[in-house]
Amino acid sequence: MIFSVNSELNEIRDGINGELLKFIARENQYLREIGSELVPVAVAMERFLLDTGKRLRPLFAYVGFLGSGAAPKIEILHSCAALELIHVCALIHDDVMDGSDTRRGAPSIHKAFEAMHMKEKMSGSAQQFGISAAILLGDLALVWSAKMLHQAGLGESELVRSLPMYDEMRVELMAGQYLDIFEQALGSQSVERSLKVARYKSGKYTIERPLHFGAALGGGKPKLFETYSEYGLPLGEAFQLRDDILGIFGDPSETGKPAGDDLREGKRTVLLAKTMELADEKSKLVIESTLGNPKMNSEELSKVQEIITNTGALAQVEELIDSLTFSAQSALDRGEIKPLSKQALAKLITIVTRRTL
């Protein structure tokens, strides 16, 4: 099915899921043909990809394409769906780097393969086996993304136009991931530096670059790319700031991860940097004793949540999200984007800042 600008976002999302389902079925069949040893890989990849996911990156890419005014076709939907596999790579590797036990309410990939190693009484380190498997599955997702794009059936000019955006998206994601672990190692407490991590680790590859990718597929003019940046960059930062809040205050039944995981992992978020900027010395000591402690309990988490709230840091970050959201909304007043795509992008503002899809 080909989706137009009149389609509901959930319908487009279902179409993206359909393209991913067909692709992964073919690729998993190939893995099974290589050998039965790869069956757990095929099962894990299918579960991880298809169980859940808002498909924000393919959605932004497809709406970005429609905003160029080009006529929709199934090859474009297939190409945009390929961006989800970059996200899968990032999530699998992120869980390894953060030492996260769960993802979307289920064991993270490295923990699932660690458990398989122990269950089957294999030799060597179960933990190292799990980490190694997760690194390879993340790499496989990245390879699959490129394969899905190249096999989408695009015309030569469409593919050539899209590749620079596709490449930049991957480079910026990896740069952002490195900045994230670097800031943790540095023990940074800078709001400015944390905002830079938010922009590159999540914001650009979630919204701006997918919009550029879609615009490139549609042959969009330079002004359209500028408008997409004016919309996508502030909205991408707002998206990450909301994620930072959920990482400390989120409901595990909704986030799929334990409450306070960002604190246990020692994440140097804008919310934390703002708290340290506003807190008194006693409160700073409480946070410093908790940050990066994997055994932090619910009582300790509650104390940190109280400090974050009482200092006014939470309210200030909410205000920043509102300000960034307003900037993104204002960009839609420009005339380069086709009207119905503007409506979809306006809906996506609420979705990414309130997580409602």
N, C-alpha and C positions, 0 to 999 in steps of 0.2 A: 504494500500500500504506500502511496505517495502522499505526504502531508503538506498542506498549504498553510498560509498564515491564518486561515480561518479555523484551523484545527486547535483543539484544546491541548494544553501542554501535556496532560496525562495521556492523551492519544499518541502524541509524538513520542513520549517516553515509552509507551507500549511498543511502538514501531521500532524504536532503538533496541529494546529488549529482544524483539523478534530477530533482528539482524545479528545480535550477539549470540543468541541461542543457536542459530543456524551455523554461524562461524565456529563456535566452540565445539559443536557436535562433529563437524568435519575434522577439526584439529585433534580432538580427543580420539577419534577413530584411528588417526595416524599414529598417535602415541601408543595405543593398544596394539597396533600392528608391529611396532618396534619390539614390544615385549610386554609380558604380563607384569613385569616389575614396575612399569609406568602407570598401571591402573590407579594406584593411590594418587599419583600426580594428576591424572585426568579427573578423578572424582573431586579432589581438593580444589582444582582450578574452576571446575563447573560450579561447585557449591559456593565458593568465594565470590565468583562473578555474578551468579544469577540469583542468589538468595535474596539480597537486598541491594539498595543503592539508588540514589535520587537521579543519577545520570545527568548531573548538572553540566558537565563539560560537553557532552554531545548535544544537550539541549541548547546551550548557549551557541555552540557552533552552528547548529541547524537554523536557529532563529537569526543568527548573524548572517547566514547565507540568504535567508528569505528577505532580510532587511536590505539586501543589495538589489532586490527586484528581479533576480534571475528566476527562471521557471523551475519548480521542484521536480526531482526525479529520484528514483530509488537508489541510484548510485551515490547520490549526495548523502542520503540518510545513512547508508552503509559506511561511507567515509567518516562521517561525524561520529558514528558509533565506535569507530576505532580509537577515539580519544579516551574512552572509558578504560581501555586496557593500560594506558599510561597511568591512569589513576590506580588501577589494581597493583601495578608494579610499585608505585609509591607507597601504598598502604602496607603491602607485604614487607617491604624493606623498612618502613617506618616502625612497624611493630618489633622488628629485630633490633633496630637501633635503640628503641625506647624500652625494650624488655617487657613489652605488653603481653599479658597472658591471654587477653580476649580481644575479639574484634566482632562488632555487630552481634554481641551476645553469645558468641561461640568461641572455641579455642582459636587463637591466632595460628597462622600456618606453621610457624616454627614449633609451637607447642603441640599441635596436632601430630607432626612428624616425630617429635620427641616421644610422644605417647606411643606411637606406632613402633618405634625402636624398642621401647621397654616392653610392650605387649608381646612382641615377637622374639624377645630375648636375643636381640642382635648384639654383636660385639662392638666394643669401642664406647665412646661417650654418647649417650642418648641426647644430651643437650647440644653437643656439637653437630650431631647428625641433623637435628631439627633446624639449627641455624643454617647449616649448609644447604639443606633442602629448600628453605625459605628464600635464600639468596638466589638459588637457581630458578625457583618458580617465579620470583619477581622478575628476573631476567627474561624468562620465557614470556611473561605477559608483555614486556616491552617489545620483544621480537614479534609477538603476535599482533601487536598494534600496528607495526610497520607493514606486516604481511597483509593485514585486513585492509589497510589503506591502499596498498599497491594492487590488491586484487579486487578492488571495488568496481572496476570497469569505467573509471573516469577517462575523459578525453585527455590527450597529451597536454594541452594547454592548461586544463584544470589542475592536473597533477603537478605540473611545473609551478603554477602559481601558489599552490597550497604548501609545497614542501618547505620553503623558508620559514613559514609560520609554525609548521609542525616541528621543525628542528629547533627553533627558538624556544618553543614551549618545553621541550625536553631538557634543553640546556639550562633554562631558568629554573626548572623544577629541581634539578640536581644541585644547582648553585644554592638554591634556597634551603635544601635539605642539609647541605654542608654548613651554611650559615647558622642553622638551628643547632647542630651539635657543637659548633665552634663557640657559640654564645653560652651554651651550657658549660662547656669546659672553661670558658673565660670567667664564668660567674658574673656575667653582665647584669647591671641593674638600670640600664639606660632605656628610656621610653623610645627614643629615636632609633636606637639599634634594634630594639624589639619590633618596631614598626617595619623596619627594612626586612627583617626575617619574615614577618607576616605578608609583606608584599610579594616576596620571591618564593617563599615556601608554598604559599596557598593562593594568594590573590591573583597573581598574573596567570598562573596555569589553570586556574579554575574559571576565570571569566574573560579577562582581556584577550589572551592568546586564542582561546576557542572562538571568540567573536571574530578575531582577525583571520583565523583559519577559515571560518565560514564565509567571510567577506572575500577572501582570496579565491575560494572555490566559485563564488558568484561573479568574479571580475569587478569587485567594488572599486570605486574611485578613492583616491587618497584621503579626501575629506571624510569619507565614511570610516576609514581606519582611525582617524583622529577622534571622531565622535565616539567610536567604540572604546577608545582609550580613556576619554574623559568620563565615560560611563563605567567602564570595567575596572579601572584602577581603584577608585575610591570604594566601589562596591566590593571588590575583592578583599580590600583591607577590612571592611565592615564584616565580611563573611568570616575572616580569620579571627577578628575580635570577638564575634559571637561564639566561635569555636573555643576561644580561650575561656570565656565565661562558663560555657558548658563543661569544659574540662575540670572545673572546680565546683560548680554548682549544679551540674546537669543530673538529671534523673537517669540512673543506669538502665532502666527499662526502655528509655527512649534513645539514649546514646549508644547502648550496647557495650559500654565500658564502665568499670567501677568509678564511683564518685571520687573526685580528687586525684585522678590518675596523673594529671599534669604536675601536681605537687610531688607525687612520689617519683616521677621521672625527672624532676628538677628543671622543668621547662621555664625558660626565661621569656615569659610572655609580657605583653604590654600591661595587662592587668596586674601582674606581679610587680613589674617595675614601677607602676604608678602607686601601688600600695607601699612599697619601700620608700618612695619619695615622700609620702604623706605620713607614714607611721612614726610613732615615738620609738625611743631606743628599746624599751621593754618589748614592744610589739615586734620590732625588727628581730630581736633575739628569738622570739617564738617562731617566726617564719623561717629564720635561718636554721633553726634546730629541726624543722620539719621538712624543708625543701630537699628533695633528693633522697628522702628516707622511704625505702620500699615497704617498710613495715608500719607506716603511719596508720593509726587506727581512727575510728569514727569520731572519737572525742577530740583528738588532735586536729582532725579535719574541721570540726565544728568551730574550734578556737580560731583557726586561720580564716574560715569563712566570716566569722564575726569581725575579725580585724579588718578584712577587706571591705566589708560593708560599713563598719563604723568610721573608717578613715575617709570615706567618701570616694574611694578608688573605684568601686563598682559603679556608682552613679556617674562618675566622670567618664568611664569607658562607655557606658550606655549613651551619654551625651555625644561622645565621639562617634559612636555608631550612627546616631541620628544625623550628625553633621555630614558624615561621609555618605550616608544614604541620600540626603538632600542633594549633595553634589552630583551623585549618579542620576537622580531624578531630573535635575536641571539639564543635564546633557541631552536628555530625550526631547527637550524643547527645540533642538536644532533640526533642520529639515532634511538631513541626508538619509535618514532611516525611513523606510516605507511605513505608512501609518499603522497598519495592522501588526507589524513587527514591533513597533513602539509599544503597543498594548501588551504584547507578550513579554517584552523586556520590563515593563512596569510591574507585571505580575511576578516576574522572577526576582525583582527587588525584595518583595515581601518574603518570597520563598527562601532566599539565601540569608536574610537577616533574621528571620523568625523560624526557619526550618519547618516549613508547613507542607511540603510536597509529599 
